[in-house]
Amino acid sequence: MSSTLLPLVLYAAACVAYAVHFVRLKPDSTDVRLPPSRAERASASLAEAFSGGGRSTSKNLPAQSGRLATTLLAAAALVHTFVIGMQTMEAGHLPVAGATSAISTFVWLLALAYLYTEMTTNEQAMGVFIVPLLVLLYLVSVISPTIEPQVKVLESRLFAVHVGSLLFAYASFALAFVLGLTYVLLFKEIKAKHLGFFYVRLPSLTKLDDMNVRAVRIGWAFLTVGVVAGAIWIAVMSRAAETDPTVPAVSLEDPKILVTLALWAVYSFELYARRAIAGWSGRRSAWVSAIGFVIVLLNFVPVSYFFTTSHNF
């Protein structure tokens, strides 16, 4: 229990740091949105003249808080990695068999996916929306830290690749969902010409769209790997079930498999449409990301619990 608390503390600290960073953010001078008026340029000149040397310190505050937030999140993900490693050695398998373990692994992968996106886009403002989700989900695994035993039939490298790839894909799609939803909200604010608190702090629409497509591409790649590994694993299981009655038969008509294939089709269409169909970047792509993640949630909870009997892992 004590070992699982440290990542929670670090995730919570990162959450606070990202919130402070977000509040301190000011409009980026390199981010072209609306040209400053004469009055704004005049007041900026006066502020620079009267602030003297103190201006550079104030200007560096967002950068300092941003670096602190990223460092804390990276530390949380690193400690979480060691926790999952210890749980794997203790149980003898990757902690993905039970709901609690799967949530913990999902949080870890979502943290890694966000860190990758942040470092490749040099944009930290979205952490204030992503990291609270990490804290809430990881809290669930801390409250109930038990690791469910994995049945023998699931002790397969193909199964590990299948589940691990799908969890990473789901984490990337969760990130894309938040980015897409934020894009839509910011687009509506700009369209309504109501430029308020979030407008001057969120990334530009171009950056949000770029971060969204990066997350979708990563998620689609891992989803493809997971689907292929699952198809091979089902073929192996089907042959084993013919001679061993203890091996459960998994049909391609299983609801969870069908929903996963539908999910792959949705994100494949999004990536194809962005390249081949005019006008399918930006807001339309953001809505498709949102629809795709709704399918992820349906596949994660109701389908697993109520609509399938042989594929509830």
SULZI-V609540 format. One record per backbone hydrogen bond with DSSP energy under -0.5 kcal/mol. CO is the residue of the C=O (numbers start at 1). NH is the residue of the N-H. Records with the same first field share a line. If there is no record, write none. Layout:
CO = NH  NH
This chain:
1 = 5
2 = 5  6
3 = 7
4 = 8
5 = 9
6 = 10
7 = 11
8 = 12
9 = 13
10 = 14
11 = 15
12 = 16
13 = 17
14 = 18
15 = 19
16 = 20
17 = 21
18 = 22
19 = 23
20 = 24
21 = 25
28 = 31
30 = 32
31 = 33
37 = 41
38 = 42
39 = 43
40 = 44
41 = 45
42 = 46
43 = 47
44 = 48
45 = 49
46 = 50
47 = 51
48 = 52
51 = 54
52 = 55
53 = 56  57
54 = 58
55 = 59
56 = 60
57 = 61
58 = 61
60 = 64
61 = 65
62 = 66
63 = 67
64 = 68
65 = 69
66 = 70
67 = 71
68 = 72
69 = 73
70 = 74
71 = 75
72 = 76
73 = 77
74 = 78
75 = 79
76 = 80
77 = 81
78 = 82
79 = 83
80 = 84
81 = 85
82 = 86
83 = 87
84 = 88
85 = 89
86 = 90
87 = 91
88 = 92  93
94 = 96
98 = 102
99 = 103
100 = 104
101 = 105
102 = 106
103 = 107
104 = 108
105 = 109
106 = 110
107 = 111
108 = 112
109 = 113
110 = 114
111 = 115
112 = 116
113 = 117
114 = 118
115 = 119
116 = 120
117 = 121
118 = 122  123
124 = 127
125 = 128
126 = 129  130
127 = 131
130 = 133  134
131 = 135
132 = 136
133 = 137
134 = 138
135 = 139
136 = 140
137 = 140  141
138 = 142
139 = 143
140 = 144
142 = 145
146 = 148
149 = 151
151 = 154
152 = 155
154 = 156
156 = 160
157 = 161
158 = 162
159 = 163
160 = 164
161 = 165
162 = 166
163 = 167
164 = 168
165 = 169
166 = 170
167 = 171
168 = 172
169 = 173
170 = 174
171 = 175
172 = 176
173 = 177
174 = 178
175 = 179
176 = 180
177 = 181
178 = 182
179 = 183
180 = 184
181 = 185
182 = 186
183 = 187
184 = 188
185 = 189
186 = 190
187 = 191
188 = 192
189 = 194
190 = 193
193 = 195
194 = 196
196 = 200
198 = 201  202
204 = 208
205 = 209
206 = 210
207 = 211
208 = 212
209 = 213
210 = 214
211 = 215
212 = 216
213 = 217
214 = 218
215 = 219
216 = 220
217 = 221
218 = 222
219 = 223
220 = 224
221 = 225
222 = 226
223 = 227
224 = 228
225 = 229
226 = 230
227 = 231
228 = 232
229 = 233
230 = 234
231 = 235
232 = 236
233 = 237
234 = 238
235 = 239
236 = 240
237 = 241
238 = 242
239 = 243
240 = 243  244
243 = 245
244 = 247
246 = 248
249 = 251
251 = 254
254 = 258
255 = 259
256 = 260
257 = 261
258 = 262
259 = 263
260 = 264
261 = 265
262 = 266
263 = 267
264 = 268
265 = 269
266 = 270
267 = 271
268 = 272
269 = 273
270 = 274
271 = 275
272 = 275  276
273 = 277
276 = 278
277 = 280
281 = 284
282 = 286
283 = 287
284 = 288
285 = 289
286 = 290
287 = 291
288 = 292
289 = 293
290 = 294
291 = 295
292 = 296
293 = 297
294 = 298
295 = 299
296 = 300
297 = 301
298 = 303
301 = 305
302 = 306  307
303 = 307  308
